[in-house]
Amino acid sequence: MALKQIDYGSPEYEMMLKLRNDLLRKPLGLSFDPKELEKEKDDVLIGAFEDDRMLGCCLLTKIDDKTLRLRQMAVPNNLQGKGIGRALMIFAENIARDMGYDTLMMHARVTATGFYEKLGFVKKDGQFIEITIPHVIMEKKLR
C-alpha cells in the first residue's frame, strides 16, 4: 500500500471524489456542492493506493494556525479492518506535525468514534447532527 498526497483536480483526485461520494454521500441521499469542492484546492488531500486502485482517503483543512480538521475519511466496508484507515490517520498526523500544527480535530460520525479513540482522539463535545447523522467533535494533540 502506498500513501501519498494528491493534487487537486488530478485523476487521483477524481478517484477520491468518486470514493467519497459512493461511501459518504450517496448512502445519505446527498451529493457534493461544487462550491464546497472548490475550497478543497487549499486542503491537504491524502490517498492510500494499491497499484492504480484507491483503498481509502481523507483530507485536512486548516482551521487556524495551530489546528487542522480531518475530513471525509473513507475506506470501503470490504477493506475496513485491514489497517488502511489506521495508516491514513498516522500519515495525516505526520503531515500535520511536519506542517507545524499542534492539534488535529474532526467531526466524527458517532459510529466511528471507537476507531478514532484507539488512535488517541478524545471526544470534546456532545452529539450533533451533521449531514443528517449524529457526529461528535474529537481531537488529538500532536505535540
C-alpha positions as a Python dict, from the first residue, in 0.01 Angstrom:
ca = {
    (1, 'M'): (0, 0, 0),
    (2, 'A'): (128, 345, -93),
    (3, 'L'): (20, 659, 93),
    (4, 'K'): (57, 993, -79),
    (5, 'Q'): (-68, 1345, -114),
    (6, 'I'): (-298, 1403, -409),
    (7, 'D'): (-309, 1708, -632),
    (8, 'Y'): (-642, 1890, -657),
    (9, 'G'): (-803, 1829, -998),
    (10, 'S'): (-578, 1533, -1084),
    (11, 'P'): (-706, 1190, -1197),
    (12, 'E'): (-632, 1067, -842),
    (13, 'Y'): (-849, 1349, -705),
    (14, 'E'): (-1132, 1231, -931),
    (15, 'M'): (-1088, 880, -786),
    (16, 'M'): (-1105, 1033, -438),
    (17, 'L'): (-1426, 1220, -521),
    (18, 'K'): (-1588, 902, -650),
    (19, 'L'): (-1491, 705, -339),
    (20, 'R'): (-1613, 979, -105),
    (21, 'N'): (-1936, 1019, -299),
    (22, 'D'): (-2004, 643, -310),
    (23, 'L'): (-1928, 586, 60),
    (24, 'L'): (-2015, 910, 237),
    (25, 'R'): (-2276, 1094, 32),
    (26, 'K'): (-2485, 859, -183),
    (27, 'P'): (-2597, 638, 110),
    (28, 'L'): (-2743, 951, 274),
    (29, 'G'): (-2909, 1072, -47),
    (30, 'L'): (-2664, 1363, -67),
    (31, 'S'): (-2424, 1494, -330),
    (32, 'F'): (-2131, 1735, -333),
    (33, 'D'): (-2181, 2107, -375),
    (34, 'P'): (-1939, 2237, -643),
    (35, 'K'): (-1865, 2543, -424),
    (36, 'E'): (-1770, 2310, -138),
    (37, 'L'): (-1539, 2113, -366),
    (38, 'E'): (-1375, 2431, -497),
    (39, 'K'): (-1248, 2503, -144),
    (40, 'E'): (-1057, 2173, -143),
    (41, 'K'): (-784, 2323, -361),
    (42, 'D'): (-641, 2463, -35),
    (43, 'D'): (-667, 2132, 155),
    (44, 'V'): (-415, 1854, 204),
    (45, 'L'): (-560, 1563, 4),
    (46, 'I'): (-443, 1214, 104),
    (47, 'G'): (-495, 876, -58),
    (48, 'A'): (-400, 514, 3),
    (49, 'F'): (-332, 317, -313),
    (50, 'E'): (-257, -33, -429),
    (51, 'D'): (-141, -22, -789),
    (52, 'D'): (-399, 201, -961),
    (53, 'R'): (-676, 135, -707),
    (54, 'M'): (-766, 381, -430),
    (55, 'L'): (-807, 197, -100),
    (56, 'G'): (-903, 496, 112),
    (57, 'C'): (-873, 871, 152),
    (58, 'C'): (-907, 1170, 380),
    (59, 'L'): (-833, 1540, 372),
    (60, 'L'): (-701, 1805, 606),
    (61, 'T'): (-849, 2155, 621),
    (62, 'K'): (-687, 2447, 803),
    (63, 'I'): (-893, 2578, 1094),
    (64, 'D'): (-633, 2819, 1236),
    (65, 'D'): (-255, 2842, 1276),
    (66, 'K'): (-249, 2555, 1527),
    (67, 'T'): (-534, 2328, 1415),
    (68, 'L'): (-619, 2116, 1112),
    (69, 'R'): (-952, 1941, 1066),
    (70, 'L'): (-956, 1586, 934),
    (71, 'R'): (-1249, 1541, 695),
    (72, 'Q'): (-1401, 1293, 454),
    (73, 'M'): (-1223, 981, 585),
    (74, 'A'): (-1337, 696, 361),
    (75, 'V'): (-1239, 330, 339),
    (76, 'P'): (-1474, 83, 164),
    (77, 'N'): (-1656, -153, 403),
    (78, 'N'): (-1495, -461, 247),
    (79, 'L'): (-1147, -317, 320),
    (80, 'Q'): (-1210, -198, 677),
    (81, 'G'): (-1016, -377, 949),
    (82, 'K'): (-709, -422, 726),
    (83, 'G'): (-510, -126, 861),
    (84, 'I'): (-585, 117, 578),
    (85, 'G'): (-768, 371, 794),
    (86, 'R'): (-503, 348, 1064),
    (87, 'A'): (-225, 403, 807),
    (88, 'L'): (-411, 704, 661),
    (89, 'M'): (-452, 854, 1009),
    (90, 'I'): (-84, 811, 1100),
    (91, 'F'): (19, 959, 764),
    (92, 'A'): (-220, 1255, 814),
    (93, 'E'): (-90, 1315, 1167),
    (94, 'N'): (269, 1314, 1045),
    (95, 'I'): (187, 1564, 769),
    (96, 'A'): (10, 1789, 1021),
    (97, 'R'): (310, 1773, 1258),
    (98, 'D'): (554, 1843, 975),
    (99, 'M'): (347, 2147, 878),
    (100, 'G'): (375, 2278, 1236),
    (101, 'Y'): (22, 2212, 1360),
    (102, 'D'): (-46, 2123, 1725),
    (103, 'T'): (-395, 1975, 1701),
    (104, 'L'): (-591, 1752, 1468),
    (105, 'M'): (-969, 1772, 1514),
    (106, 'M'): (-1271, 1626, 1337),
    (107, 'H'): (-1646, 1593, 1329),
    (108, 'A'): (-1657, 1213, 1367),
    (109, 'R'): (-1958, 1003, 1287),
    (110, 'V'): (-2072, 854, 1619),
    (111, 'T'): (-2045, 506, 1467),
    (112, 'A'): (-1671, 562, 1404),
    (113, 'T'): (-1567, 710, 1742),
    (114, 'G'): (-1426, 380, 1871),
    (115, 'F'): (-1182, 366, 1578),
    (116, 'Y'): (-1060, 720, 1645),
    (117, 'E'): (-1036, 667, 2022),
    (118, 'K'): (-798, 373, 1960),
    (119, 'L'): (-575, 622, 1775),
    (120, 'G'): (-567, 866, 2068),
    (121, 'F'): (-853, 1100, 1978),
    (122, 'V'): (-1074, 1231, 2258),
    (123, 'K'): (-1440, 1336, 2239),
    (124, 'K'): (-1467, 1709, 2309),
    (125, 'D'): (-1837, 1784, 2282),
    (126, 'G'): (-2183, 1633, 2284),
    (127, 'Q'): (-2353, 1487, 1982),
    (128, 'F'): (-2490, 1698, 1700),
    (129, 'I'): (-2647, 1623, 1363),
    (130, 'E'): (-2441, 1688, 1052),
    (131, 'I'): (-2530, 1570, 701),
    (132, 'T'): (-2836, 1400, 857),
    (133, 'I'): (-2646, 1172, 1103),
    (134, 'P'): (-2506, 1201, 1460),
    (135, 'H'): (-2150, 1331, 1494),
    (136, 'V'): (-1921, 1433, 1781),
    (137, 'I'): (-1618, 1662, 1786),
    (138, 'M'): (-1296, 1475, 1855),
    (139, 'E'): (-939, 1597, 1875),
    (140, 'K'): (-584, 1485, 1929),
    (141, 'K'): (-287, 1690, 2045),
    (142, 'L'): (9, 1628, 1813),
    (143, 'R'): (283, 1767, 2036),
}
